[in-house]
């Protein structure tokens, strides 16, 4: 794993040199973002408990050497980045990379996309990005993005919807840590709200 490469100077029968798709400045920014995730993201998540602590444990296994990292991959289309749900790769786009993006843009995008790689939906990534990285490159998603949360969450009653790691209230835009308790081989767990997050999405 690590930084994705391409071959330059080769021919049909081999040779050439493997060159990282991310240039040196981009690689340095991305390495810094992984370090920021450990000190800021993982530590904050762990202290929240519930499914946030589970997410922190998953992120602990995501390192520069264990994740495939691409820059400006084919799936970039006006986005900051993207990652397959539950996969082990991230693709960072120009808006999240120097010189177009600032260091804070790289930091929050790496964190956001790695949450997807741990199975988090958009509601999870946006909620924890805004809570853990407040004042560090975050912004509130627009109403059209928030509307998309509906299709990826489960109605648990009382106007609440559950993502993988958070609980979200449509009418207020508030979010909480998702906490699961109980359950057995023939019954599901009970899902309740844990710590309220420092998040205020547009009500939809």
C-alpha positions as CSV (number, residue, x, y, z in Angstrom):
1,X,0.0,0.0,0.0
2,X,1.1,3.6,0.5
3,X,1.2,6.2,-2.3
4,X,-0.1,4.9,-5.6
5,X,2.4,5.1,-8.5
6,X,2.6,5.1,-12.2
7,X,5.4,4.0,-14.6
8,X,7.4,6.5,-16.6
9,X,10.0,5.8,-19.2
10,X,9.1,2.1,-19.8
11,X,8.1,0.3,-22.9
12,X,5.9,-2.6,-23.9
13,X,8.4,-5.1,-22.5
14,X,9.0,-3.4,-19.1
15,X,11.5,-1.0,-17.6
16,X,10.9,2.5,-16.6
17,X,10.6,4.1,-13.1
18,X,7.7,4.0,-10.7
19,X,6.7,7.6,-9.8
20,X,4.2,8.4,-7.0
21,X,1.0,10.0,-8.3
22,X,1.3,12.5,-5.4
23,X,4.2,14.9,-5.7
24,X,6.6,15.6,-2.8
25,X,4.7,18.6,-1.5
26,X,1.4,16.6,-1.6
27,X,3.0,13.6,0.1
28,X,4.3,15.8,2.9
29,X,0.8,17.4,3.4
30,X,-0.8,14.0,3.5
31,X,1.7,12.5,6.0
32,X,1.0,15.6,8.2
33,X,-2.7,14.9,7.9
34,X,-2.3,11.3,9.1
35,X,-0.3,12.6,12.0
36,X,-3.1,15.2,12.7
37,X,-5.7,12.4,12.6
38,X,-3.8,10.5,15.4
39,X,-3.4,13.5,17.7
40,X,-6.7,15.3,17.0
41,X,-9.2,12.8,15.4
42,X,-8.5,9.5,17.1
43,X,-8.0,11.0,20.6
44,X,-11.2,13.0,20.4
45,X,-13.2,10.0,19.1
46,X,-11.9,7.7,21.8
47,X,-12.9,10.0,24.6
48,X,-16.5,10.2,23.2
49,X,-17.1,6.4,23.8
50,X,-19.9,4.4,22.1
51,X,-19.5,3.8,18.4
52,X,-17.1,6.8,18.2
53,X,-14.6,4.7,20.2
54,X,-15.1,1.9,17.7
55,X,-14.3,4.3,14.9
56,X,-11.2,5.5,16.7
57,X,-10.0,1.9,17.0
58,X,-10.6,1.4,13.2
59,X,-8.7,4.6,12.4
60,X,-5.7,3.4,14.5
61,X,-5.1,0.8,11.8
62,X,-5.1,3.4,9.0
63,X,-1.6,4.5,8.3
64,X,0.3,6.0,5.3
65,X,1.8,2.6,4.7
66,X,-1.4,0.6,5.1
67,X,-3.8,2.7,3.0
68,X,-3.5,3.1,-0.8
69,X,-3.3,6.9,-1.4
70,X,-3.9,8.4,-4.8
71,X,-3.8,12.1,-5.9
72,X,-6.1,13.5,-8.6
73,X,-7.5,10.1,-9.5
74,X,-10.0,9.5,-12.2
75,X,-12.9,9.8,-9.8
76,X,-12.2,13.5,-9.0
77,X,-15.0,15.7,-10.1
78,X,-15.0,19.0,-8.2
79,X,-14.7,17.1,-4.9
80,X,-12.2,17.3,-2.1
81,X,-11.7,13.6,-2.2
82,X,-13.4,10.2,-2.1
83,X,-13.0,6.7,-0.8
84,X,-14.9,3.4,-1.2
85,X,-17.1,2.5,1.8
86,X,-15.3,0.0,4.0
87,X,-12.3,-0.1,1.6
88,X,-8.6,0.6,2.2
89,X,-7.9,3.4,-0.3
90,X,-8.4,7.2,-0.5
91,X,-8.3,9.5,-3.5
92,X,-7.4,13.2,-2.8
93,X,-8.4,15.8,-5.3
94,X,-6.9,19.3,-6.1
95,X,-9.2,21.2,-3.7
96,X,-7.6,19.2,-0.9
97,X,-4.0,19.4,-2.1
98,X,-1.4,22.1,-2.2
99,X,-1.2,24.6,-3.9
100,X,-5.0,24.8,-4.5
101,X,-5.8,23.7,-1.0
102,X,-4.4,24.6,2.4
103,X,-2.9,22.3,5.0
104,X,-6.2,22.3,6.9
105,X,-8.0,21.2,3.7
106,X,-5.7,18.2,3.4
107,X,-6.2,17.4,7.1
108,X,-10.0,17.4,7.2
109,X,-10.3,15.6,3.8
110,X,-8.0,12.7,4.9
111,X,-10.0,12.4,8.1
112,X,-13.3,12.5,6.3
113,X,-12.3,9.9,3.7
114,X,-10.7,7.5,6.2
115,X,-14.0,7.5,8.1
116,X,-15.6,6.2,4.9
117,X,-12.9,3.5,4.7
118,X,-14.0,2.4,8.2
119,X,-17.6,2.0,7.0
120,X,-18.9,5.5,7.9
121,X,-21.5,7.1,5.7
122,X,-21.5,10.8,4.7
123,X,-23.5,11.7,7.9
124,X,-20.8,10.0,10.0
125,X,-17.9,11.7,8.1
126,X,-19.5,15.2,8.2
127,X,-20.5,14.9,11.8
128,X,-17.2,13.8,13.2
129,X,-15.2,16.1,10.9
130,X,-17.1,19.1,12.2
131,X,-16.8,18.0,15.8
132,X,-13.2,16.9,15.9
133,X,-11.8,19.5,13.5
134,X,-13.8,22.5,14.5
135,X,-12.0,25.7,13.4
136,X,-9.5,23.6,11.4
137,X,-10.8,23.7,7.8
138,X,-14.3,22.4,8.4
139,X,-17.5,23.8,7.0
140,X,-21.2,22.9,7.3
141,X,-22.5,20.9,4.4
142,X,-25.3,22.4,2.3
143,X,-29.0,21.2,2.5
144,X,-28.6,19.1,-0.7
145,X,-25.8,17.1,0.9
146,X,-27.7,16.8,4.2
147,X,-30.8,15.5,2.3
148,X,-28.6,12.7,1.1
149,X,-28.2,11.5,4.7
150,X,-31.8,10.3,4.7
151,X,-31.1,7.5,2.2
152,X,-28.0,6.2,4.1
153,X,-29.5,6.2,7.6
154,X,-32.1,4.1,9.4
155,X,-35.2,5.5,11.1
156,X,-35.1,4.7,14.8
157,X,-38.1,6.6,15.8
158,X,-38.8,10.0,17.5
159,X,-37.5,11.8,14.5
160,X,-34.0,10.3,14.8
161,X,-32.0,8.5,12.2
162,X,-29.0,6.2,12.8
163,X,-25.9,6.2,10.7
164,X,-23.0,3.8,11.2
165,X,-21.4,5.8,14.0
166,X,-23.8,8.7,14.7
167,X,-27.5,9.5,15.4
168,X,-28.9,12.5,13.5
169,X,-32.1,14.5,14.0
170,X,-33.5,15.8,10.7
171,X,-35.7,18.5,12.2
172,X,-32.9,20.2,14.2
173,X,-29.8,19.2,12.4
174,X,-28.3,17.9,15.7
175,X,-26.1,14.8,16.0
176,X,-25.0,12.5,18.8
177,X,-22.6,9.6,19.2
178,X,-24.3,6.4,18.4
179,X,-24.4,4.0,21.4
180,X,-25.5,0.3,21.1
181,X,-26.4,-1.9,24.0
182,X,-27.7,-5.4,24.5
183,X,-28.7,-7.7,21.7
184,X,-28.3,-11.4,21.3
185,X,-28.4,-14.1,18.6
186,X,-32.1,-13.6,18.1
187,X,-32.6,-9.9,18.8
188,X,-30.9,-6.7,17.7
189,X,-29.2,-4.2,20.0
190,X,-30.8,-1.1,21.4
191,X,-29.6,2.1,19.8
192,X,-29.5,5.3,21.9
193,X,-28.0,8.7,21.8
194,X,-24.7,9.2,23.5
195,X,-22.7,12.5,23.8
196,X,-24.1,15.3,21.7
197,X,-21.7,16.5,19.0
198,X,-20.7,20.0,18.2
199,X,-22.6,19.9,15.0
200,X,-25.5,21.9,13.5
201,X,-26.5,20.6,10.1
202,X,-29.2,22.5,8.1
203,X,-32.7,21.1,9.2
204,X,-34.3,19.2,6.3
